[in-house]
């Protein structure tokens, strides 16, 4: 039986910036059923000497967290998008929602580091399949990328994803990241309720709405 995953190789990316040491606990944490677990981050992590800390604190509020607009500025200044267009505000909102475990609508530094690791992995994946360096990928390339990340989706589901995230049959980097965020967040939401890791769960309507509307 095949189980959905959000990338068996996700934890193999270090998500590093130049001069940055490997993040603690960045190795894969795989559960039964093929679900990779979330990357562990400790609240006691020290930010001293971390190149990412300056990007984060430059835009973080007095509460030490960033909202969607601040995250957008932070990611733009960090250069994670490279030659691609800066992330849209909507993409930044769903990035926060993916890791917003306390439902504040904001992101702390440890969550930001976890997001950076994901973005780095997704960008490397995108660049691998964008061989002509057009800044976009097509349907068959997106299918290849999703398979590389460890998802096993039906052709019907893949067609739905392409229709949702493509513009004239091509998927730009911003939309690609939005797609990856949704896939990871929805899979994680499903996995947390699949206690036996069997690939199926029962939802009540309100629980389903809370999980899907949050992202």
C-alpha positions in Angstrom: 0.0 0.0 0.0 1.3 3.4 -0.9 1.3 6.2 1.6 1.6 9.9 0.9 4.8 11.7 2.1 6.1 15.2 2.0 9.5 14.2 0.8 11.7 11.3 1.9 14.7 13.4 1.1 13.5 16.5 2.8 15.7 16.0 5.9 18.8 15.4 3.8 19.0 19.1 2.9 21.0 21.2 5.3 19.3 24.5 4.5 22.6 26.4 5.1 23.6 29.9 4.3 27.3 30.6 3.5 29.4 30.3 6.6 26.5 28.6 8.5 27.1 25.5 10.5 24.8 22.4 10.0 21.6 22.8 12.0 21.1 20.5 14.9 18.7 17.7 14.4 18.4 18.2 10.6 18.5 14.5 9.8 15.4 12.7 8.6 12.9 11.5 11.2 10.7 8.9 9.5 7.6 7.3 11.0 5.9 4.1 10.1 3.9 4.4 6.9 6.5 6.5 5.1 5.7 9.8 6.7 8.8 11.9 7.4 8.4 13.6 10.8 8.9 17.3 11.5 12.5 18.6 11.9 13.2 18.9 15.6 14.2 22.4 16.9 15.0 23.3 20.4 13.8 26.5 22.1 17.2 26.6 23.7 19.0 27.0 20.4 21.6 29.7 20.5 21.5 32.4 17.8 25.0 33.6 18.5 27.1 33.9 15.3 24.2 32.7 13.1 24.1 34.6 9.8 20.3 34.2 9.6 19.8 35.9 13.0 20.6 39.4 11.5 18.0 38.9 8.7 15.4 37.9 11.2 15.9 40.5 13.9 16.1 43.3 11.3 12.3 42.9 10.7 11.0 41.1 13.8 8.8 43.0 16.2 9.4 43.6 19.9 7.8 40.1 20.5 10.6 38.5 18.6 8.3 37.2 15.9 7.5 38.1 12.3 4.1 38.4 10.6 3.5 37.7 6.8 4.6 41.2 5.7 7.8 41.1 7.9 8.5 37.6 6.6 8.2 38.8 3.0 10.8 41.5 3.7 13.1 39.1 5.6 13.1 36.6 2.8 13.6 39.3 0.2 16.6 40.7 2.1 18.1 37.3 2.7 18.1 36.5 -1.1 16.6 33.1 -0.8 14.5 33.7 -3.9 17.7 34.4 -5.9 16.9 35.5 -9.4 13.3 34.6 -9.0 10.6 37.2 -8.0 10.1 37.9 -4.3 7.5 35.7 -2.6 4.0 37.1 -2.6 2.3 38.1 0.6 -0.2 35.2 0.2 2.7 32.7 -0.1 4.3 34.2 3.0 0.9 33.8 4.9 0.7 30.1 4.1 4.4 29.6 5.0 3.6 31.0 8.5 0.5 28.9 8.7 2.5 25.7 7.9 4.6 26.2 11.1 2.3 28.3 13.3 1.9 25.7 16.0 0.6 28.1 18.6 -1.8 29.9 16.1 -0.5 33.4 16.7 -0.3 34.2 12.9 3.4 34.9 13.4 6.7 33.0 13.2 9.6 32.9 15.7 13.3 32.4 14.9 13.3 28.6 15.3 10.3 28.3 13.0 12.1 30.6 10.6 15.1 28.3 10.6 12.8 25.4 9.9 11.2 27.3 7.0 14.6 28.2 5.6 15.6 24.5 5.5 12.4 23.7 3.6 12.8 26.6 1.2 16.4 25.6 0.5 15.3 22.0 -0.3 12.5 23.2 -2.5 14.6 25.6 -4.3 17.3 23.0 -5.0 14.6 20.7 -6.3 13.1 23.4 -8.5 16.5 24.3 -10.0 17.2 20.6 -10.7 14.1 20.3 -12.9 14.3 23.8 -14.4 17.0 22.8 -16.7 16.5 25.7 -19.2 16.7 28.2 -16.3 13.4 29.8 -17.4 12.2 30.3 -13.8 9.2 28.0 -14.5 8.5 24.3 -14.7 5.9 22.5 -16.8 3.4 19.8 -15.9 5.7 16.8 -16.4 8.5 18.6 -14.5 6.3 19.3 -11.6 5.3 15.6 -11.5 8.9 14.6 -11.5 9.7 17.1 -8.7 6.8 15.8 -6.5 8.0 12.3 -7.0 11.5 13.3 -6.0 10.2 14.7 -2.8 8.6 11.4 -1.9 4.9 12.0 -2.7 2.9 9.3 -4.4 -0.1 11.0 -6.0 -2.6 9.9 -8.6 -2.6 11.4 -12.1 -5.9 13.0 -11.3 -4.5 14.7 -8.2 -1.4 15.9 -10.1 -3.7 17.4 -12.8 -5.6 19.2 -10.1 -2.4 20.6 -8.6 -1.2 21.8 -12.0 -4.5 23.6 -12.7 -4.4 25.3 -9.3 -0.8 26.5 -9.5 0.0 27.0 -13.1 -0.3 30.1 -15.4 -0.7 29.2 -19.0 0.6 25.7 -18.3 3.7 26.8 -16.4 4.5 27.0 -12.7 6.5 29.9 -11.4 8.8 29.5 -8.4 6.5 31.4 -6.0 3.5 29.2 -6.9 5.8 26.1 -6.8 6.7 27.0 -3.2 3.0 27.6 -2.3 2.3 24.2 -3.7 5.0 22.6 -1.7 3.8 24.3 1.5 0.3 23.1 1.0 1.4 19.5 0.3 3.6 19.4 3.4 1.0 21.1 5.7 -1.9 19.0 4.5 0.1 15.8 4.7 1.3 16.7 8.2 -2.3 17.4 9.2 -3.4 14.0 7.9 -0.4 12.2 9.4 -1.0 13.5 12.9 -4.5 12.0 12.8 -3.4 8.7 11.2 -2.4 7.3 14.6 -1.8 3.8 13.2 0.1 5.2 10.2 -2.2 3.2 7.8 -3.0 5.8 5.2 -6.6 6.6 6.2 -8.4 8.5 8.9 -11.9 9.6 10.0 -12.6 13.3 10.1 -15.4 15.3 11.6 -16.5 18.2 9.5 -15.2 20.9 12.0 -11.8 19.2 12.3 -11.5 19.1 8.6 -12.3 22.8 8.2 -9.9 23.8 11.0 -7.1 22.0 9.3 -7.7 23.1 5.7 -8.7 26.7 6.4 -5.6 27.3 8.5 -3.5 26.8 5.4 
